[in-house]
Amino acid sequence: MNLPRIGDWHGYDELRRIQDTHLVETLRAAARSPFYRARGDVPTNRAELGDVALTTKRDLREAYPFGLLAVDRAELATYHESSGSSGAPTSAYYTEGDWLDLTERFVRKPVGIHPSDMFLVRTPYSLMLTAHLAHAAARMCGATVVPADNRSLAMPYSRVVRVLRDLDVTLTWSLPTDALLWAAAAALAGHRTDRDFPALRALIVAGEPLSAARRDRIAALWGAPVVEDYGATETGSLAGVCPHGSLHLWADRAIFEVYDQATGRTAPDGRGQLVVTPLFREAMPLLRYNIEDEVEVAYGTCACGWWLPTVRVLGRTAFDCRTAGVPLTQIGLEELVFGLPAEYGVLFWRARAGSTRLRVEIEVADRHRAPAVAALVAAIGRTYGIDAEVVPVPPGGLVPAPLLTATADVMKPRGLFREDEDWAKALRYY
């Protein structure tokens, strides 16, 4: 597989020529897919691609499990399903050739992944792609993988903190929120994140919209840079951060569009839902697949010289929230919460968008309650022009301390118990 490398093009015209060259094989692959054959609208070139109906998450669900398969099933290397955060999960499958593209995109990190790295993978292995992708990419680079998983009874936060410290973990892969939870768990264990984890050189995060304010707070807590990645189980990594901190779409590996729901039109840039046509998919070609994430895409120059569009990910469109008719986004509110002075110690929050009033709860110590509440109410009023009820809750009110300090409680299936043991757990693996 002849994969483009950063530096193979200089300027957006050359980038477009690379896309057009590889689009030809993508369209041939789509013609072998039962789903696109049944739709009868497989184009033969870019000019015709714009007339193809968007592929939706509903399409993927209705094609479950192998309706989009374009190769013999014997050629598949892995099968995955999305988390289903906005509805029923969707299927995704990859060949060994697909995996070359997946891993090469993932390792495009300004911090690099090296054989000397101890790489903690803290996203779900289960059916999703995320942990398997990081694991495979790290092994490709020769790094040692610590498969910490997520949502696992065998890997509570206290154990993550122990492993981070005792194994001298250098890189992590997780949700941004997880990095905050580790920091809180480390503090409860008597550790200082900016001092007691000296080997940590970067936290690689994905899976949630990430504001600049929260990114900076996580970096300050751990004394290490936060490196953002963006993608999906159906596509793999779609964007990554350059050495100058901009999040760039991998437009040498996919064609991107921005869909305006109000007009039904797409454009190469602007604000709307992200639409992607991957260019190196053998098993499951996708034409104009609507990720349903709200984004802002821009073409311009960046000091990195990559000649790739930049993207700002605002969140899943399905999670539409409004108060007094004003649209709210998680990333917008997050920017305000983490814009509070760091000494207030606010790491955890939640909000409920009522029809006339927004309610926000923040974890904050008693001594900082009044100024934190006043500052956040004022910031929300300035930014959105709406009334907000900001409710302070004591530390542990949103994230209970037992969640952060609990140890593993996992047992293998058993049939034989002593008289003083609880045999209600017979045959259960937890």
C-alpha positions in Angstrom: 0.0 0.0 0.0 1.5 3.3 -1.1 0.7 5.6 1.7 1.4 9.4 1.5 3.8 10.8 4.1 3.8 14.3 5.5 6.1 16.3 3.3 5.1 14.6 0.1 3.1 17.7 -0.9 3.7 21.4 -0.8 0.5 23.4 -1.0 -3.2 22.5 -1.1 -3.2 22.0 -4.9 -0.7 19.2 -4.6 -2.7 17.7 -1.7 -5.8 17.6 -3.8 -3.9 15.8 -6.6 -2.9 13.2 -4.0 -6.5 12.8 -3.0 -7.7 12.4 -6.6 -5.1 9.8 -7.3 -6.1 7.5 -4.4 -9.8 8.2 -4.8 -9.9 6.1 -7.9 -9.2 2.9 -6.0 -11.5 3.9 -3.2 -14.4 4.2 -5.6 -13.5 0.8 -7.1 -13.6 -0.7 -3.6 -17.0 0.9 -2.9 -18.4 -0.6 -6.1 -17.7 -4.1 -4.5 -19.7 -3.2 -1.4 -23.2 -4.7 -1.3 -24.4 -1.5 0.4 -23.2 0.9 -2.3 -24.1 -1.5 -5.1 -27.7 -1.6 -3.8 -27.8 2.2 -3.7 -26.6 2.3 -7.3 -24.8 5.6 -6.9 -21.1 4.7 -6.9 -19.3 7.5 -8.7 -16.2 7.2 -10.9 -14.4 10.5 -10.1 -14.4 13.4 -7.6 -16.8 15.5 -9.7 -19.5 12.8 -9.3 -18.6 12.2 -5.6 -20.4 15.4 -4.6 -23.7 14.0 -6.0 -23.6 10.9 -3.9 -26.0 10.8 -0.9 -24.3 11.0 2.5 -23.7 7.7 4.2 -25.2 8.0 7.7 -24.9 6.2 11.0 -28.3 4.8 10.4 -27.1 3.3 7.1 -24.3 1.6 9.0 -26.7 0.2 11.6 -29.1 -1.1 9.0 -26.1 -2.7 7.1 -25.1 -4.6 10.3 -23.0 -6.7 10.4 -21.3 -7.1 7.0 -23.5 -5.1 4.6 -20.5 -2.8 3.8 -18.0 -5.6 3.3 -16.0 -5.1 0.1 -13.6 -8.1 0.5 -13.9 -11.8 1.2 -14.4 -12.3 4.9 -11.3 -14.4 5.1 -9.3 -11.2 4.4 -10.5 -9.5 7.6 -8.0 -8.9 10.4 -10.3 -7.4 13.1 -14.0 -6.6 13.7 -15.1 -3.7 15.9 -18.2 -1.8 17.1 -18.5 1.8 18.1 -19.5 2.8 21.7 -23.0 3.7 20.6 -22.9 7.0 22.5 -25.5 8.5 20.1 -27.6 5.4 19.5 -27.1 1.8 18.6 -23.4 0.8 17.9 -22.1 0.7 14.3 -19.9 -2.0 12.8 -16.4 -1.5 11.5 -13.9 -4.0 10.1 -10.4 -3.9 8.8 -7.9 -5.9 6.7 -4.2 -6.1 7.5 -3.7 -3.5 4.7 -6.2 -1.2 6.4 -4.2 -1.6 9.7 -1.0 -0.2 8.0 -2.9 3.0 7.3 -4.5 3.1 10.7 -1.3 2.7 12.7 0.7 5.1 10.5 -1.8 7.8 11.0 -1.9 7.3 14.8 1.8 7.6 15.3 1.9 11.1 13.7 2.5 12.6 17.1 4.8 15.6 17.8 6.1 13.8 20.9 6.9 10.6 19.0 6.6 7.0 20.2 9.9 5.3 20.8 11.2 1.9 21.9 12.2 3.3 25.2 8.6 4.4 26.0 6.3 2.7 28.5 2.9 3.3 26.9 -0.2 3.0 29.1 -3.3 2.3 27.1 -6.3 3.4 29.1 -9.2 3.2 26.7 -11.6 0.3 26.3 -10.4 -2.8 24.5 -13.8 -4.5 24.2 -15.2 -4.1 20.7 -14.1 -0.5 20.1 -11.1 0.3 17.9 -9.4 2.8 20.3 -7.3 0.7 22.6 -6.3 -1.8 19.9 -5.2 1.0 17.6 -2.9 2.6 20.3 -1.6 -0.8 21.3 -0.8 -1.8 17.7 0.8 1.6 16.9 2.9 1.5 20.0 4.1 -2.0 19.3 4.9 -1.0 15.7 7.2 1.7 17.2 8.8 -0.8 19.6 7.3 0.7 22.8 6.3 -1.4 25.8 2.5 -1.4 26.1 0.8 -1.4 29.5 -2.8 -2.6 28.6 -4.7 -0.9 31.3 -8.1 -1.0 29.7 -11.0 1.1 30.9 -14.3 0.4 32.6 -12.6 -2.7 34.0 -13.1 -3.9 37.6 -9.6 -5.2 37.4 -8.1 -1.7 36.8 -9.5 0.8 39.3 -8.1 4.4 39.5 -5.9 3.5 42.4 -4.2 0.8 40.4 -3.7 3.2 37.5 -1.9 5.6 39.8 0.3 2.8 41.2 1.2 1.6 37.7 1.9 5.1 36.4 4.4 5.7 39.2 6.0 2.3 39.7 6.5 1.5 36.0 7.8 4.9 35.1 5.1 5.3 32.4 6.2 7.8 29.8 3.1 8.1 27.5 -0.6 7.6 28.2 -3.6 7.2 25.9 -7.0 8.0 27.5 -10.0 10.3 27.6 -9.2 13.8 28.8 -11.5 13.2 31.8 -9.5 10.2 32.8 -6.4 12.3 33.2 -8.3 14.5 35.7 -9.6 11.4 37.6 -6.0 10.1 37.9 -4.9 13.4 39.3 -7.6 13.3 41.9 -6.8 9.7 42.8 -3.1 10.5 43.0 -3.8 13.4 45.4 -5.9 11.1 47.7 -3.0 8.6 47.7 -0.7 11.3 48.9 1.1 12.0 45.6 1.8 15.2 43.7 1.2 14.8 40.0 3.7 17.5 39.1 6.5 15.9 41.1 6.0 12.2 41.7 5.6 11.0 38.1 8.9 12.4 36.6 9.0 9.8 33.7 5.7 11.0 32.2 6.5 13.0 29.1 3.1 13.4 27.4 -0.6 12.5 27.8 -2.3 11.6 24.5 -6.0 12.1 24.7 -9.1 11.6 22.5 -12.8 10.6 22.7 -14.2 13.9 24.0 -14.3 17.6 22.9 -11.3 19.3 24.5 -11.2 23.0 25.2 -7.9 24.8 25.4 -8.6 25.7 29.0 -9.0 22.1 30.1 -6.1 21.0 28.0 -3.9 23.5 29.7 -5.2 22.6 33.2 -4.4 18.9 32.6 -0.9 19.8 31.3 -0.3 22.0 34.4 -1.5 19.2 36.8 0.8 16.6 35.4 3.7 18.8 34.2 3.5 17.2 30.8 2.0 18.3 27.4 -1.4 17.1 26.4 -1.5 15.8 22.8 -5.0 15.6 21.2 -6.1 13.0 18.7 -9.5 12.8 16.9 -11.2 9.9 15.2 -13.8 7.2 15.4 -14.1 3.4 15.4 -15.5 3.5 11.9 -12.5 5.6 10.5 -9.5 5.4 12.9 -7.6 8.6 13.6 -8.9 11.6 11.5 -6.8 14.4 13.0 -3.8 15.0 15.1 -1.7 17.8 16.6 1.3 19.3 14.9 4.4 20.5 16.6 2.9 24.0 16.8 -0.3 22.8 18.6 -2.8 23.0 15.8 -5.2 20.1 15.3 -4.9 19.0 11.6 -7.2 16.8 9.6 -5.4 13.9 7.8 -6.5 15.1 4.4 -3.8 13.1 2.7 -5.7 10.0 3.9 -9.3 11.1 3.5 -11.4 13.7 1.7 -13.3 15.9 4.2 -16.4 18.0 3.8 -18.5 20.1 6.2 -22.3 19.5 6.1 -24.8 22.3 6.8 -27.9 20.7 8.2 -29.9 23.9 7.6 -29.2 24.1 3.8 -28.4 20.4 3.1 -25.2 21.6 1.4 -21.5 20.7 2.0 -18.4 22.8 1.7 -14.7 22.2 2.2 -14.6 24.4 5.2 -16.7 26.3 7.7 -18.9 25.0 10.6 -21.2 22.0 10.4 -21.1 18.2 10.6 -17.9 16.5 9.5 -18.2 14.2 6.5 -15.4 11.9 5.5 -14.4 9.7 2.6 -11.5 7.6 3.7 -9.0 6.9 0.9 -7.3 3.7 2.0 -10.1 1.4 3.1 -10.1 -2.2 1.7 -12.6 -3.9 3.9 -15.2 -1.2 4.5 -15.1 1.7 2.0 -17.1 4.7 3.1 -18.3 7.4 0.8 -19.2 10.8 2.3 -19.7 9.3 5.8 -21.4 11.8 8.2 -19.6 11.4 11.5 -22.3 13.7 13.1 -19.7 15.7 15.0 -20.0 19.4 15.0 -16.7 20.9 13.8 -15.1 24.0 12.4 -12.7 23.4 9.5 -10.3 26.0 8.1 -7.7 26.0 5.3 -4.7 28.2 5.8 -1.0 28.2 6.6 0.5 26.8 9.7 4.1 27.2 10.9 4.4 23.4 10.8 4.3 23.5 7.0 2.1 20.4 6.8 -0.5 22.0 4.4 -3.4 20.2 6.1 -6.7 21.8 7.1 -7.2 22.5 10.8 -10.3 21.4 12.8 -12.0 22.4 16.0 -14.2 19.7 17.3 -17.3 21.1 19.1 -19.2 17.9 20.0 -21.8 15.4 18.9 -24.7 17.0 17.1 -27.1 14.5 18.7 -26.4 16.1 22.1 -28.2 19.4 21.2 -28.9 21.5 24.4 -30.5 24.9 24.6 -31.5 27.3 27.4 -33.8 30.2 26.6 -33.3 29.3 23.0 -29.5 29.7 23.2 -27.5 26.7 21.9 -25.0 25.4 24.3 -22.0 23.2 23.7 -20.0 21.1 26.2 -16.7 22.5 25.0 -18.0 26.1 25.4 -19.1 25.6 29.0 -15.9 23.6 29.7 -13.9 26.6 28.5 -15.6 28.7 31.1 -15.3 26.2 34.0 -11.6 25.6 33.4 -11.1 29.4 32.9 -11.7 29.7 36.7 -8.4 30.4 38.6 -6.5 27.1 39.1 -6.2 27.8 42.8 -10.0 27.2 43.1 -9.3 23.5 42.3 -12.3 23.0 40.1 -11.8 19.8 38.1 -15.3 18.2 38.0 -18.6 19.7 36.9 -21.9 18.9 35.2 -24.7 21.0 33.7 -28.3 20.6 32.9 -29.9 22.9 30.2 -33.4 23.8 31.4 -35.8 25.6 29.1 -35.3 28.9 30.9 -32.3 28.4 33.2 -29.0 26.6 33.1 -28.0 24.7 36.2 -24.3 24.0 36.7 -22.7 22.1 39.6 -19.0 22.3 40.4 -16.9 20.5 43.0 -15.1 23.2 45.0 -13.7 23.5 48.5 -15.5 25.7 51.0 -12.9 28.5 51.0 -13.3 29.0 47.3 -17.1 28.6 46.9 -18.2 32.2 46.8 -15.7 33.5 44.3 -15.9 30.5 42.1 -19.7 30.6 41.9 -19.7 34.4 41.3 -17.0 34.1 38.6 -18.7 31.3 36.7 -22.2 32.9 36.8 -20.7 36.1 35.4 -18.8 34.3 32.7 -21.8 32.3 31.5 -23.9 35.5 31.5 -21.2 37.4 29.4 -20.8 34.5 27.0 -24.3 33.2 26.5 -26.5 36.0 27.8 -28.5 33.6 30.0 -29.2 33.1 33.7 -27.2 30.3 35.3 -27.6 28.7 38.7 -24.2 27.6 39.8 -24.3 25.2 42.7 -21.1 24.4 44.6 -20.8 20.9 46.0 -18.0 19.7 48.3 -15.1 17.6 46.9 -16.4 14.1 46.4 -19.9 15.3 45.6 -19.6 14.6 41.9 -16.7 12.1 42.0 -16.9 10.1 45.2 -13.6 9.4 47.0 -14.3 5.6 47.2 -14.4 5.5 43.4 -10.8 6.9 43.3 -9.4 4.9 46.2 -11.1 1.5 45.7 -8.8 -1.5 45.0 -9.5 -4.3 42.5 -12.5 -6.6 43.5 -12.3 -9.3 40.9 -12.5 -13.1 41.4 -12.4 -16.0 38.9 -15.4 -18.3 38.7 -15.5 -20.8 41.6 -17.7 -23.6 42.6 -16.3 -24.6 46.0 -16.4 -22.3 49.0 -15.6 -22.5 52.7 -18.4 -22.2 55.2 -17.4 -18.5 56.0 -17.3 -17.4 52.4 -20.0 -15.8 50.3 -21.0 -18.4 47.8 -23.5 -16.1 46.1 -20.6 -15.2 43.8 -20.3 -18.7 42.5 -19.6 -18.8 38.7 -19.5 -15.0 38.5 -16.4 -13.3 37.1 -16.4 -10.1 39.3 
